[in-house]
């Protein structure tokens, strides 16, 4: 698979520290911005347009833009050493992508074969030296989805996200106490992982689990989750149980009761579908 079209430009970054991606025929007035305090690029919205903060107030950014008909492979052969790889959903009101410098001058224009509509925009950024960066912007038609900042391995390559396309579900019967415990612990884990950066990429799974299993359960539940969601649920219960097990029962009997309830809930899940889950851990990979 190859890009449908491509274009390139170079922008001289000044004290503004950003450039603008226009998404309509009406260009939003340049924002009044201060540096975000980050040392690498990030995407932000301003009146429908996308602002790319470069994290640099003095230097040059070489920009390449590619339109694809479908999502391209995450990994670029022979590449690595990225400072950041980030994705954002962007609605285009015009069938054209334009990149503007901070002073409003147009650096490039790329007519979009996919027409107007929602696109996914992926930015690869690399530092060539302290005063020069290289940005590759890839976009393709895709439904709106949350922003994602890819985690990078030790060689600066983006790490693939888990495959969540499998829709086959497994059903487990949980008591009211077990269902309530599972919802509470998964919800708490999602909040913690958002703060910690979601390194294991489980927040999306936690949100889906909480959507399926109602909060404040007062009756037994037949919970139907995908294989990955059950593995995340079990991993969360194990992780949270370990946390509570570190508390002295004499000092906090409620924590001891919570740990015991999590163990019972985990045992109930494993007894019903444990032999149908593939090997491998979710947390701590």
C-alpha positions as semicolon CSV with decimal commas, in nm:
position;residue;x (nm);y (nm);z (nm)
1;X;0,000;0,000;0,000
2;X;0,123;0,346;-0,093
3;X;0,005;0,698;-0,015
4;X;-0,249;0,855;-0,249
5;X;-0,069;1,189;-0,245
6;X;0,209;1,368;-0,063
7;X;0,359;1,712;-0,018
8;X;0,643;1,872;0,175
9;X;0,751;2,203;0,321
10;X;0,994;2,359;0,563
11;X;0,893;2,601;0,837
12;X;1,121;2,839;1,024
13;X;1,011;2,829;1,387
14;X;1,035;3,153;1,578
15;X;0,923;3,257;1,924
16;X;0,572;3,127;1,847
17;X;0,689;2,765;1,846
18;X;0,407;2,621;1,634
19;X;0,253;2,581;1,291
20;X;-0,111;2,546;1,188
21;X;-0,303;2,282;0,989
22;X;-0,608;2,439;0,828
23;X;-0,914;2,213;0,793
24;X;-1,153;2,444;0,608
25;X;-1,160;2,717;0,344
26;X;-1,188;2,974;0,621
27;X;-0,857;3,000;0,803
28;X;-0,891;3,053;1,175
29;X;-0,712;3,362;1,299
30;X;-0,373;3,283;1,445
31;X;-0,406;3,201;1,815
32;X;-0,229;3,385;2,091
33;X;-0,022;3,106;2,237
34;X;0,257;3,048;2,483
35;X;0,487;2,750;2,477
36;X;0,328;2,438;2,630
37;X;0,633;2,356;2,840
38;X;0,705;2,031;2,652
39;X;1,020;1,932;2,470
40;X;0,847;1,753;2,183
41;X;0,553;1,823;1,947
42;X;0,191;1,791;2,043
43;X;-0,142;1,844;1,870
44;X;-0,408;2,088;1,983
45;X;-0,723;2,239;1,832
46;X;-0,797;2,606;1,766
47;X;-1,133;2,698;1,611
48;X;-1,140;2,372;1,415
49;X;-0,782;2,394;1,293
50;X;-0,495;2,188;1,434
51;X;-0,199;2,352;1,604
52;X;0,129;2,158;1,611
53;X;0,347;2,281;1,898
54;X;0,709;2,208;1,814
55;X;0,854;2,248;2,162
56;X;1,120;2,466;2,000
57;X;1,136;2,844;1,962
58;X;1,440;2,868;1,739
59;X;1,494;2,629;1,452
60;X;1,362;2,460;1,140
61;X;1,100;2,188;1,094
62;X;1,096;1,978;0,776
63;X;0,735;1,867;0,719
64;X;0,609;1,584;0,498
65;X;0,235;1,515;0,457
66;X;0,089;1,193;0,316
67;X;-0,274;1,103;0,245
68;X;-0,360;0,733;0,261
69;X;-0,675;0,553;0,153
70;X;-0,675;0,341;0,469
71;X;-0,473;0,324;0,789
72;X;-0,105;0,270;0,703
73;X;0,124;0,044;0,901
74;X;0,238;0,198;1,226
75;X;0,601;0,104;1,174
76;X;0,802;0,264;0,897
77;X;1,071;0,020;0,771
78;X;1,416;0,108;0,897
79;X;1,294;0,395;1,111
80;X;1,313;0,468;1,481
81;X;1,447;0,731;1,714
82;X;1,119;0,923;1,724
83;X;1,057;1,182;1,994
84;X;0,682;1,126;1,971
85;X;0,418;0,946;1,766
86;X;0,069;1,077;1,834
87;X;-0,273;1,040;1,668
88;X;-0,579;1,262;1,672
89;X;-0,913;1,257;1,489
90;X;-0,963;1,566;1,274
91;X;-1,279;1,666;1,081
92;X;-1,205;1,838;0,751
93;X;-1,469;2,078;0,620
94;X;-1,274;2,126;0,298
95;X;-1,116;1,861;0,076
96;X;-0,779;2,024;0,123
97;X;-0,512;2,025;0,393
98;X;-0,309;2,343;0,422
99;X;-0,015;2,410;0,651
100;X;0,039;2,766;0,763
101;X;0,328;2,928;0,942
102;X;0,263;3,126;1,261
103;X;0,250;3,448;1,055
104;X;-0,034;3,303;0,843
105;X;0,170;3,237;0,529
106;X;0,085;2,914;0,347
107;X;0,362;2,655;0,340
108;X;0,185;2,378;0,147
109;X;-0,156;2,263;0,024
110;X;-0,263;1,903;-0,040
111;X;-0,597;1,823;-0,207
112;X;-0,761;1,529;-0,029
113;X;-0,878;1,247;-0,256
114;X;-1,103;1,127;0,026
115;X;-1,299;1,452;0,023
116;X;-1,443;1,618;0,332
117;X;-1,514;1,423;0,651
118;X;-1,337;1,269;0,948
119;X;-0,972;1,173;0,918
120;X;-0,720;1,022;1,155
121;X;-0,400;1,226;1,170
122;X;-0,077;1,062;1,289
123;X;0,231;1,270;1,360
124;X;0,580;1,119;1,370
125;X;0,839;1,363;1,502
126;X;1,215;1,330;1,519
127;X;1,493;1,560;1,634
128;X;1,775;1,580;1,381
129;X;1,977;1,821;1,596
130;X;1,890;2,082;1,862
131;X;1,769;2,326;1,597
132;X;1,611;2,098;1,338
133;X;1,315;1,859;1,349
134;X;1,148;1,633;1,095
135;X;0,772;1,577;1,106
136;X;0,579;1,319;0,906
137;X;0,202;1,369;0,903
138;X;-0,005;1,077;0,775
139;X;-0,382;1,097;0,747
140;X;-0,656;0,863;0,630
141;X;-1,040;0,853;0,646
142;X;-1,151;0,708;0,979
143;X;-1,431;0,747;1,235
144;X;-1,366;0,980;1,526
145;X;-1,170;0,821;1,811
146;X;-0,987;0,945;2,121
147;X;-0,638;1,090;2,089
148;X;-0,355;0,845;2,146
149;X;0,009;0,918;2,225
150;X;0,198;0,601;2,130
151;X;0,440;0,459;2,380
152;X;0,789;0,425;2,236
153;X;1,031;0,137;2,288
154;X;1,395;0,186;2,384
155;X;1,485;0,245;2,017
156;X;1,222;0,517;1,975
157;X;0,978;0,303;1,775
158;X;0,604;0,324;1,842
159;X;0,453;0,022;2,015
160;X;0,151;-0,142;1,852
161;X;-0,178;-0,111;2,036
162;X;-0,370;-0,427;2,137
163;X;-0,605;-0,583;1,883
164;X;-0,955;-0,498;1,999
165;X;-1,135;-0,606;1,681
166;X;-1,247;-0,945;1,819
167;X;-1,614;-0,924;1,912
168;X;-1,668;-1,281;2,038
169;X;-1,784;-1,266;2,399
170;X;-1,773;-1,503;2,696
171;X;-2,048;-1,486;2,959
172;X;-1,983;-1,513;3,331
173;X;-2,245;-1,512;3,607
174;X;-2,142;-1,284;3,892
175;X;-2,314;-1,227;4,222
176;X;-2,423;-0,873;4,306
177;X;-2,119;-0,836;4,532
178;X;-1,880;-0,969;4,267
179;X;-2,024;-0,752;3,989
180;X;-2,009;-0,443;4,210
181;X;-1,651;-0,525;4,312
182;X;-1,543;-0,572;3,951
183;X;-1,697;-0,240;3,843
184;X;-1,543;-0,049;4,133
185;X;-1,192;-0,190;4,086
186;X;-1,189;-0,154;3,707
187;X;-1,317;0,203;3,732
188;X;-1,053;0,290;3,993
189;X;-0,782;0,129;3,781
190;X;-0,884;0,338;3,480
191;X;-0,856;0,657;3,683
192;X;-0,512;0,557;3,811
193;X;-0,384;0,458;3,467
194;X;-0,494;0,787;3,311
195;X;-0,279;0,962;3,571
196;X;0,012;0,722;3,514
197;X;0,004;0,753;3,135
198;X;-0,178;0,426;3,054
199;X;0,150;0,252;2,975
200;X;-0,021;-0,087;2,942
201;X;-0,300;0,054;2,722
202;X;-0,593;-0,075;2,929
203;X;-0,800;0,239;2,997
204;X;-1,014;0,192;2,686
205;X;-1,084;-0,169;2,792
206;X;-1,168;-0,058;3,147
207;X;-1,418;0,195;3,015
208;X;-1,590;-0,067;2,801
209;X;-1,610;-0,308;3,097
210;X;-1,773;-0,038;3,310
211;X;-2,019;0,035;3,028
212;X;-2,124;-0,331;3,015
213;X;-2,141;-0,403;3,389
214;X;-2,371;-0,151;3,561
215;X;-2,246;0,042;3,861
216;X;-2,388;-0,016;4,212
217;X;-2,510;-0,365;4,134
218;X;-2,780;-0,499;4,363
219;X;-2,846;-0,828;4,186
220;X;-2,658;-1,108;4,011
221;X;-2,528;-1,023;3,663
222;X;-2,463;-1,216;3,344
223;X;-2,162;-1,026;3,217
224;X;-2,064;-1,078;2,851
225;X;-1,716;-0,941;2,776
226;X;-1,463;-1,007;2,503
227;X;-1,161;-1,226;2,573
228;X;-0,934;-0,923;2,608
229;X;-1,179;-0,748;2,841
230;X;-1,191;-1,054;3,067
231;X;-0,812;-1,070;3,071
232;X;-0,800;-0,702;3,165
233;X;-1,062;-0,763;3,436
234;X;-0,859;-1,049;3,585
235;X;-0,536;-0,850;3,566
236;X;-0,699;-0,554;3,740
237;X;-0,835;-0,774;4,020
238;X;-0,493;-0,934;4,066
239;X;-0,315;-0,600;4,066
240;X;-0,559;-0,430;4,300
241;X;-0,566;-0,733;4,533
242;X;-0,186;-0,717;4,562
243;X;-0,217;-0,352;4,660
244;X;-0,470;-0,426;4,935
245;X;-0,276;-0,731;5,055
246;X;0,007;-0,496;5,154
247;X;-0,219;-0,341;5,417
248;X;-0,208;-0,493;5,767
249;X;-0,557;-0,641;5,838
250;X;-0,531;-0,529;6,200
251;X;-0,475;-0,171;6,087
252;X;-0,743;-0,172;5,819
253;X;-0,996;-0,458;5,834
254;X;-1,194;-0,301;5,546
255;X;-0,892;-0,340;5,317
256;X;-0,862;-0,705;5,417
257;X;-1,230;-0,760;5,336
258;X;-1,186;-0,586;5,000
259;X;-0,890;-0,808;4,913
260;X;-1,088;-1,120;5,005
261;X;-1,380;-1,008;4,789
262;X;-1,148;-0,947;4,494
263;X;-1,002;-1,296;4,533
264;X;-1,352;-1,448;4,535
265;X;-1,451;-1,248;4,228
266;X;-1,138;-1,348;4,039
267;X;-1,187;-1,713;4,136
268;X;-1,549;-1,703;4,013
269;X;-1,440;-1,571;3,672
270;X;-1,157;-1,822;3,632
271;X;-1,379;-2,115;3,735
272;X;-1,624;-2,033;3,455
273;X;-1,399;-1,930;3,163
274;X;-1,038;-1,973;3,275
275;X;-0,977;-2,262;3,034
276;X;-1,105;-2,053;2,742
277;X;-0,868;-1,759;2,785
278;X;-0,536;-1,759;2,595
279;X;-0,210;-1,751;2,785
280;X;-0,024;-1,428;2,842
281;X;-0,053;-1,132;3,073
282;X;-0,207;-0,793;3,010
283;X;-0,037;-0,580;3,275
284;X;0,338;-0,569;3,301
285;X;0,427;-0,686;2,950
